[in-house]
Protein backbone atom coordinates (compact mmCIF):
# COMPACT_ATOMS: atom_id res chain seq x y z
CA UNK A 1 0.00 0.00 0.00
CA UNK A 2 2.82 2.41 0.80
CA UNK A 3 4.29 1.92 -2.67
CA UNK A 4 1.06 3.14 -4.16
CA UNK A 5 1.06 6.15 -1.84
CA UNK A 6 4.45 7.28 -3.13
CA UNK A 7 3.39 6.87 -6.73
CA UNK A 8 0.13 8.74 -6.12
CA UNK A 9 1.94 11.57 -4.31
CA UNK A 10 4.45 11.78 -7.15
CA UNK A 11 1.66 12.22 -9.68
CA UNK A 12 -0.21 14.75 -7.52
CA UNK A 13 2.89 16.87 -6.86
CA UNK A 14 3.91 17.01 -10.50
CA UNK A 15 2.96 20.36 -12.00
CA UNK A 16 0.48 20.75 -14.83
CA UNK A 17 2.19 20.19 -18.14
CA UNK A 18 5.21 18.48 -16.56
CA UNK A 19 6.09 14.87 -17.16
CA UNK A 20 5.74 12.53 -14.16
CA UNK A 21 9.09 11.13 -13.03
CA UNK A 22 8.32 7.40 -12.87
CA UNK A 23 11.67 6.62 -11.20
CA UNK A 24 11.12 8.97 -8.23
CA UNK A 25 9.18 6.53 -5.97
CA UNK A 26 11.84 3.84 -6.44
CA UNK A 27 14.58 6.37 -5.64
CA UNK A 28 12.69 7.57 -2.54
CA UNK A 29 12.29 4.00 -1.27
CA UNK A 30 16.02 3.38 -1.76
CA UNK A 31 16.90 6.58 0.13
CA UNK A 32 14.57 5.64 2.98
CA UNK A 33 16.07 2.15 3.17
CA UNK A 34 19.59 3.60 3.28
CA UNK A 35 18.63 5.99 6.08
CA UNK A 36 17.01 3.16 8.03
CA UNK A 37 20.09 0.95 7.59
CA UNK A 38 22.37 3.77 8.74
CA UNK A 39 20.23 4.41 11.82
CA UNK A 40 20.33 0.68 12.61
CA UNK A 41 24.13 0.56 12.30
CA UNK A 42 24.51 3.62 14.56
CA UNK A 43 22.29 1.99 17.15
CA UNK A 44 24.40 -1.18 17.12
CA UNK A 45 27.77 0.54 17.61
PQR file with spaces between the fields and no chain letter, atoms N, CA, C, O and H, PARSE charges and radii, in Angstrom:
ATOM       1  N    UNK     1       0.826   -1.195    0.000 -0.4000 1.5000
ATOM       2  CA   UNK     1       0.000    0.000    0.000 -0.0000 2.0000
ATOM       3  C    UNK     1       0.866    1.253    0.000  0.5500 1.7000
ATOM       4  O    UNK     1       0.540    2.229   -0.676 -0.5500 1.4000
ATOM       5  N    UNK     2       1.967    1.238    0.750 -0.4000 1.5000
ATOM       6  CA   UNK     2       2.824    2.412    0.798 -0.0000 2.0000
ATOM       7  C    UNK     2       3.440    2.714   -0.561  0.5500 1.7000
ATOM       8  O    UNK     2       3.647    3.880   -0.898 -0.5500 1.4000
ATOM       9  H    UNK     2       2.231    0.446    1.299  0.4000 1.0000
ATOM      10  N    UNK     3       3.732    1.698   -1.335 -0.4000 1.5000
ATOM      11  CA   UNK     3       4.295    1.918   -2.666 -0.0000 2.0000
ATOM      12  C    UNK     3       3.317    2.711   -3.519  0.5500 1.7000
ATOM      13  O    UNK     3       3.723    3.598   -4.271 -0.5500 1.4000
ATOM      14  H    UNK     3       3.563    0.751   -1.062  0.4000 1.0000
ATOM      15  N    UNK     4       2.059    2.404   -3.409 -0.4000 1.5000
ATOM      16  CA   UNK     4       1.055    3.137   -4.163 -0.0000 2.0000
ATOM      17  C    UNK     4       0.945    4.574   -3.677  0.5500 1.7000
ATOM      18  O    UNK     4       0.703    5.479   -4.477 -0.5500 1.4000
ATOM      19  H    UNK     4       1.729    1.684   -2.799  0.4000 1.0000
ATOM      20  N    UNK     5       1.118    4.800   -2.373 -0.4000 1.5000
ATOM      21  CA   UNK     5       1.056    6.154   -1.835 -0.0000 2.0000
ATOM      22  C    UNK     5       2.147    7.030   -2.428  0.5500 1.7000
ATOM      23  O    UNK     5       1.890    8.183   -2.775 -0.5500 1.4000
ATOM      24  H    UNK     5       1.315    4.065   -1.723  0.4000 1.0000
ATOM      25  N    UNK     6       3.355    6.505   -2.550 -0.4000 1.5000
ATOM      26  CA   UNK     6       4.452    7.282   -3.133 -0.0000 2.0000
ATOM      27  C    UNK     6       4.182    7.606   -4.596  0.5500 1.7000
ATOM      28  O    UNK     6       4.441    8.720   -5.053 -0.5500 1.4000
ATOM      29  H    UNK     6       3.564    5.569   -2.269  0.4000 1.0000
ATOM      30  N    UNK     7       3.671    6.644   -5.313 -0.4000 1.5000
ATOM      31  CA   UNK     7       3.389    6.869   -6.729 -0.0000 2.0000
ATOM      32  C    UNK     7       2.256    7.877   -6.907  0.5500 1.7000
ATOM      33  O    UNK     7       2.308    8.722   -7.801 -0.5500 1.4000
ATOM      34  H    UNK     7       3.461    5.739   -4.942  0.4000 1.0000
ATOM      35  N    UNK     8       1.236    7.788   -6.058 -0.4000 1.5000
ATOM      36  CA   UNK     8       0.133    8.736   -6.117 -0.0000 2.0000
ATOM      37  C    UNK     8       0.622   10.137   -5.770  0.5500 1.7000
ATOM      38  O    UNK     8       0.284   11.097   -6.463 -0.5500 1.4000
ATOM      39  H    UNK     8       1.194    7.102   -5.332  0.4000 1.0000
ATOM      40  N    UNK     9       1.410   10.267   -4.711 -0.4000 1.5000
ATOM      41  CA   UNK     9       1.945   11.568   -4.315 -0.0000 2.0000
ATOM      42  C    UNK     9       2.816   12.154   -5.422  0.5500 1.7000
ATOM      43  O    UNK     9       2.767   13.356   -5.684 -0.5500 1.4000
ATOM      44  H    UNK     9       1.685    9.487   -4.148  0.4000 1.0000
ATOM      45  N    UNK    10       3.597   11.325   -6.055 -0.4000 1.5000
ATOM      46  CA   UNK    10       4.450   11.782   -7.148 -0.0000 2.0000
ATOM      47  C    UNK    10       3.603   12.384   -8.266  0.5500 1.7000
ATOM      48  O    UNK    10       3.934   13.443   -8.799 -0.5500 1.4000
ATOM      49  H    UNK    10       3.637   10.349   -5.842  0.4000 1.0000
ATOM      50  N    UNK    11       2.528   11.719   -8.615 -0.4000 1.5000
ATOM      51  CA   UNK    11       1.663   12.221   -9.676 -0.0000 2.0000
ATOM      52  C    UNK    11       0.939   13.498   -9.252  0.5500 1.7000
ATOM      53  O    UNK    11       0.761   14.405  -10.065 -0.5500 1.4000
ATOM      54  H    UNK    11       2.259   10.858   -8.182  0.4000 1.0000
ATOM      55  N    UNK    12       0.521   13.579   -7.990 -0.4000 1.5000
ATOM      56  CA   UNK    12      -0.211   14.752   -7.518 -0.0000 2.0000
ATOM      57  C    UNK    12       0.699   15.980   -7.390  0.5500 1.7000
ATOM      58  O    UNK    12       0.248   17.107   -7.591 -0.5500 1.4000
ATOM      59  H    UNK    12       0.666   12.843   -7.329  0.4000 1.0000
ATOM      60  N    UNK    13       1.970   15.765   -7.058 -0.4000 1.5000
ATOM      61  CA   UNK    13       2.892   16.875   -6.861 -0.0000 2.0000
ATOM      62  C    UNK    13       3.542   17.354   -8.156  0.5500 1.7000
ATOM      63  O    UNK    13       4.197   18.396   -8.181 -0.5500 1.4000
ATOM      64  H    UNK    13       2.336   14.849   -6.895  0.4000 1.0000
ATOM      65  N    UNK    14       3.359   16.600   -9.212 -0.4000 1.5000
ATOM      66  CA   UNK    14       3.912   17.012  -10.504 -0.0000 2.0000
ATOM      67  C    UNK    14       3.047   18.132  -11.063  0.5500 1.7000
ATOM      68  O    UNK    14       1.822   18.017  -11.112 -0.5500 1.4000
ATOM      69  H    UNK    14       2.827   15.754   -9.192  0.4000 1.0000
ATOM      70  N    UNK    15       3.684   19.202  -11.479 -0.4000 1.5000
ATOM      71  CA   UNK    15       2.962   20.361  -11.997 -0.0000 2.0000
ATOM      72  C    UNK    15       2.236   20.060  -13.289  0.5500 1.7000
ATOM      73  O    UNK    15       2.555   19.103  -13.994 -0.5500 1.4000
ATOM      74  H    UNK    15       4.679   19.295  -11.439  0.4000 1.0000
ATOM      75  N    UNK    16       1.259   20.891  -13.585 -0.4000 1.5000
ATOM      76  CA   UNK    16       0.483   20.748  -14.826 -0.0000 2.0000
ATOM      77  C    UNK    16       1.411   20.977  -16.011  0.5500 1.7000
ATOM      78  O    UNK    16       2.152   21.958  -16.057 -0.5500 1.4000
ATOM      79  H    UNK    16       1.000   21.668  -13.012  0.4000 1.0000
ATOM      80  N    UNK    17       1.359   20.079  -16.944 -0.4000 1.5000
ATOM      81  CA   UNK    17       2.187   20.187  -18.140 -0.0000 2.0000
ATOM      82  C    UNK    17       3.566   19.572  -17.985  0.5500 1.7000
ATOM      83  O    UNK    17       4.315   19.493  -18.959 -0.5500 1.4000
ATOM      84  H    UNK    17       0.757   19.282  -16.907  0.4000 1.0000
ATOM      85  N    UNK    18       3.918   19.134  -16.783 -0.4000 1.5000
ATOM      86  CA   UNK    18       5.208   18.481  -16.563 -0.0000 2.0000
ATOM      87  C    UNK    18       5.041   16.974  -16.684  0.5500 1.7000
ATOM      88  O    UNK    18       3.962   16.429  -16.454 -0.5500 1.4000
ATOM      89  H    UNK    18       3.310   19.198  -15.992  0.4000 1.0000
ATOM      90  N    UNK    19       6.123   16.321  -17.047 -0.4000 1.5000
ATOM      91  CA   UNK    19       6.094   14.870  -17.159 -0.0000 2.0000
ATOM      92  C    UNK    19       6.352   14.249  -15.784  0.5500 1.7000
ATOM      93  O    UNK    19       7.236   14.695  -15.053 -0.5500 1.4000
ATOM      94  H    UNK    19       7.000   16.764  -17.234  0.4000 1.0000
ATOM      95  N    UNK    20       5.581   13.225  -15.441 -0.4000 1.5000
ATOM      96  CA   UNK    20       5.737   12.535  -14.163 -0.0000 2.0000
ATOM      97  C    UNK    20       7.022   11.725  -14.191  0.5500 1.7000
ATOM      98  O    UNK    20       7.266   10.964  -15.127 -0.5500 1.4000
ATOM      99  H    UNK    20       4.863   12.863  -16.036  0.4000 1.0000
ATOM     100  N    UNK    21       7.846   11.892  -13.157 -0.4000 1.5000
ATOM     101  CA   UNK    21       9.093   11.132  -13.034 -0.0000 2.0000
ATOM     102  C    UNK    21       8.760    9.768  -12.444  0.5500 1.7000
ATOM     103  O    UNK    21       8.555    9.639  -11.237 -0.5500 1.4000
ATOM     104  H    UNK    21       7.648   12.510  -12.396  0.4000 1.0000
ATOM     105  N    UNK    22       8.707    8.753  -13.298 -0.4000 1.5000
ATOM     106  CA   UNK    22       8.317    7.404  -12.870 -0.0000 2.0000
ATOM     107  C    UNK    22       9.372    6.748  -11.982  0.5500 1.7000
ATOM     108  O    UNK    22       9.057    5.791  -11.274 -0.5500 1.4000
ATOM     109  H    UNK    22       8.874    8.858  -14.279  0.4000 1.0000
ATOM     110  N    UNK    23      10.618    7.235  -11.997 -0.4000 1.5000
ATOM     111  CA   UNK    23      11.672    6.623  -11.196 -0.0000 2.0000
ATOM     112  C    UNK    23      11.741    7.204   -9.784  0.5500 1.7000
ATOM     113  O    UNK    23      12.431    6.652   -8.927 -0.5500 1.4000
ATOM     114  H    UNK    23      10.874    8.012  -12.572  0.4000 1.0000
ATOM     115  N    UNK    24      11.045    8.297   -9.533 -0.4000 1.5000
ATOM     116  CA   UNK    24      11.122    8.967   -8.233 -0.0000 2.0000
ATOM     117  C    UNK    24      10.698    8.065   -7.068  0.5500 1.7000
ATOM     118  O    UNK    24      11.437    7.997   -6.085 -0.5500 1.4000
ATOM     119  H    UNK    24      10.484    8.746  -10.230  0.4000 1.0000
ATOM     120  N    UNK    25       9.557    7.369   -7.115 -0.4000 1.5000
ATOM     121  CA   UNK    25       9.182    6.526   -5.973 -0.0000 2.0000
ATOM     122  C    UNK    25      10.228    5.456   -5.641  0.5500 1.7000
ATOM     123  O    UNK    25      10.494    5.183   -4.471 -0.5500 1.4000
ATOM     124  H    UNK    25       8.957    7.424   -7.913  0.4000 1.0000
ATOM     125  N    UNK    26      10.813    4.858   -6.673 -0.4000 1.5000
ATOM     126  CA   UNK    26      11.843    3.836   -6.437 -0.0000 2.0000
ATOM     127  C    UNK    26      13.065    4.468   -5.761  0.5500 1.7000
ATOM     128  O    UNK    26      13.650    3.885   -4.848 -0.5500 1.4000
ATOM     129  H    UNK    26      10.597    5.080   -7.624  0.4000 1.0000
ATOM     130  N    UNK    27      13.440    5.656   -6.215 -0.4000 1.5000
ATOM     131  CA   UNK    27      14.582    6.370   -5.637 -0.0000 2.0000
ATOM     132  C    UNK    27      14.288    6.752   -4.189  0.5500 1.7000
ATOM     133  O    UNK    27      15.166    6.643   -3.333 -0.5500 1.4000
ATOM     134  H    UNK    27      12.965    6.130   -6.957  0.4000 1.0000
ATOM     135  N    UNK    28      13.064    7.200   -3.905 -0.4000 1.5000
ATOM     136  CA   UNK    28      12.695    7.573   -2.537 -0.0000 2.0000
ATOM     137  C    UNK    28      12.721    6.368   -1.606  0.5500 1.7000
ATOM     138  O    UNK    28      13.156    6.473   -0.460 -0.5500 1.4000
ATOM     139  H    UNK    28      12.351    7.289   -4.600  0.4000 1.0000
ATOM     140  N    UNK    29      12.251    5.215   -2.104 -0.4000 1.5000
ATOM     141  CA   UNK    29      12.293    4.005   -1.266 -0.0000 2.0000
ATOM     142  C    UNK    29      13.739    3.599   -0.976  0.5500 1.7000
ATOM     143  O    UNK    29      14.051    3.176    0.137 -0.5500 1.4000
ATOM     144  H    UNK    29      11.898    5.130   -3.035  0.4000 1.0000
ATOM     145  N    UNK    30      14.613    3.725   -1.960 -0.4000 1.5000
ATOM     146  CA   UNK    30      16.024    3.384   -1.763 -0.0000 2.0000
ATOM     147  C    UNK    30      16.673    4.333   -0.752  0.5500 1.7000
ATOM     148  O    UNK    30      17.459    3.900    0.090 -0.5500 1.4000
ATOM     149  H    UNK    30      14.360    4.069   -2.864  0.4000 1.0000
ATOM     150  N    UNK    31      16.348    5.617   -0.833 -0.4000 1.5000
ATOM     151  CA   UNK    31      16.895    6.583    0.126 -0.0000 2.0000
ATOM     152  C    UNK    31      16.400    6.284    1.535  0.5500 1.7000
ATOM     153  O    UNK    31      17.174    6.349    2.490 -0.5500 1.4000
ATOM     154  H    UNK    31      15.709    5.969   -1.517  0.4000 1.0000
ATOM     155  N    UNK    32      15.134    5.961    1.672 -0.4000 1.5000
ATOM     156  CA   UNK    32      14.572    5.643    2.984 -0.0000 2.0000
ATOM     157  C    UNK    32      15.212    4.380    3.554  0.5500 1.7000
ATOM     158  O    UNK    32      15.495    4.315    4.750 -0.5500 1.4000
ATOM     159  H    UNK    32      14.505    5.908    0.897  0.4000 1.0000
ATOM     160  N    UNK    33      15.439    3.385    2.714 -0.4000 1.5000
ATOM     161  CA   UNK    33      16.068    2.146    3.174 -0.0000 2.0000
ATOM     162  C    UNK    33      17.504    2.410    3.621  0.5500 1.7000
ATOM     163  O    UNK    33      17.960    1.836    4.609 -0.5500 1.4000
ATOM     164  H    UNK    33      15.209    3.438    1.742  0.4000 1.0000
ATOM     165  N    UNK    34      18.213    3.270    2.903 -0.4000 1.5000
ATOM     166  CA   UNK    34      19.589    3.603    3.281 -0.0000 2.0000
ATOM     167  C    UNK    34      19.624    4.340    4.610  0.5500 1.7000
ATOM     168  O    UNK    34      20.486    4.072    5.446 -0.5500 1.4000
ATOM     169  H    UNK    34      17.842    3.736    2.100  0.4000 1.0000
ATOM     170  N    UNK    35      18.694    5.266    4.811 -0.4000 1.5000
ATOM     171  CA   UNK    35      18.629    5.988    6.084 -0.0000 2.0000
ATOM     172  C    UNK    35      18.299    5.048    7.235  0.5500 1.7000
ATOM     173  O    UNK    35      18.863    5.167    8.323 -0.5500 1.4000
ATOM     174  H    UNK    35      17.994    5.483    4.132  0.4000 1.0000
ATOM     175  N    UNK    36      17.391    4.120    6.994 -0.4000 1.5000
ATOM     176  CA   UNK    36      17.009    3.164    8.031 -0.0000 2.0000
ATOM     177  C    UNK    36      18.190    2.252    8.381  0.5500 1.7000
ATOM     178  O    UNK    36      18.427    1.957    9.552 -0.5500 1.4000
ATOM     179  H    UNK    36      16.934    4.023    6.111  0.4000 1.0000
ATOM     180  N    UNK    37      18.928    1.810    7.357 -0.4000 1.5000
ATOM     181  CA   UNK    37      20.091    0.953    7.593 -0.0000 2.0000
ATOM     182  C    UNK    37      21.172    1.708    8.363  0.5500 1.7000
ATOM     183  O    UNK    37      21.814    1.142    9.247 -0.5500 1.4000
ATOM     184  H    UNK    37      18.735    2.049    6.405  0.4000 1.0000
ATOM     185  N    UNK    38      21.372    2.976    8.033 -0.4000 1.5000
ATOM     186  CA   UNK    38      22.371    3.772    8.739 -0.0000 2.0000
ATOM     187  C    UNK    38      21.971    3.972   10.201  0.5500 1.7000
ATOM     188  O    UNK    38      22.815    3.873   11.091 -0.5500 1.4000
ATOM     189  H    UNK    38      20.850    3.437    7.315  0.4000 1.0000
ATOM     190  N    UNK    39      20.709    4.248   10.451 -0.4000 1.5000
ATOM     191  CA   UNK    39      20.232    4.411   11.825 -0.0000 2.0000
ATOM     192  C    UNK    39      20.406    3.105   12.598  0.5500 1.7000
ATOM     193  O    UNK    39      20.757    3.125   13.778 -0.5500 1.4000
ATOM     194  H    UNK    39      20.023    4.328    9.727  0.4000 1.0000
ATOM     195  N    UNK    40      20.166    1.987   11.949 -0.4000 1.5000
ATOM     196  CA   UNK    40      20.327    0.681   12.606 -0.0000 2.0000
ATOM     197  C    UNK    40      21.795    0.453   12.977  0.5500 1.7000
ATOM     198  O    UNK    40      22.102    0.021   14.088 -0.5500 1.4000
ATOM     199  H    UNK    40      19.880    1.971   10.991  0.4000 1.0000
ATOM     200  N    UNK    41      22.706    0.751   12.023 -0.4000 1.5000
ATOM     201  CA   UNK    41      24.130    0.559   12.298 -0.0000 2.0000
ATOM     202  C    UNK    41      24.592    1.467   13.446  0.5500 1.7000
ATOM     203  O    UNK    41      25.369    1.028   14.293 -0.5500 1.4000
ATOM     204  H    UNK    41      22.456    1.102   11.121  0.4000 1.0000
ATOM     205  N    UNK    42      24.135    2.704   13.490 -0.4000 1.5000
ATOM     206  CA   UNK    42      24.512    3.622   14.559 -0.0000 2.0000
ATOM     207  C    UNK    42      24.012    3.131   15.910  0.5500 1.7000
ATOM     208  O    UNK    42      24.678    3.306   16.931 -0.5500 1.4000
ATOM     209  H    UNK    42      23.503    3.060   12.802  0.4000 1.0000
ATOM     210  N    UNK    43      22.855    2.526   15.907 -0.4000 1.5000
ATOM     211  CA   UNK    43      22.290    1.990   17.154 -0.0000 2.0000
ATOM     212  C    UNK    43      23.050    0.777   17.646  0.5500 1.7000
ATOM     213  O    UNK    43      23.047    0.494   18.844 -0.5500 1.4000
ATOM     214  H    UNK    43      22.315    2.384   15.077  0.4000 1.0000
ATOM     215  N    UNK    44      23.700    0.056   16.750 -0.4000 1.5000
ATOM     216  CA   UNK    44      24.405   -1.176   17.121 -0.0000 2.0000
ATOM     217  C    UNK    44      25.838   -0.910   17.555  0.5500 1.7000
ATOM     218  O    UNK    44      26.462   -1.784   18.157 -0.5500 1.4000
ATOM     219  H    UNK    44      23.703    0.286   15.777  0.4000 1.0000
ATOM     220  N    UNK    45      26.378    0.266   17.270 -0.4000 1.5000
ATOM     221  CA   UNK    45      27.772    0.542   17.609 -0.0000 2.0000
ATOM     222  C    UNK    45      27.946    0.828   19.057  0.5500 1.7000
ATOM     223  O    UNK    45      29.064    1.081   19.506 -0.5500 1.4000
ATOM     224  H    UNK    45      25.871    0.976   16.781  0.4000 1.0000
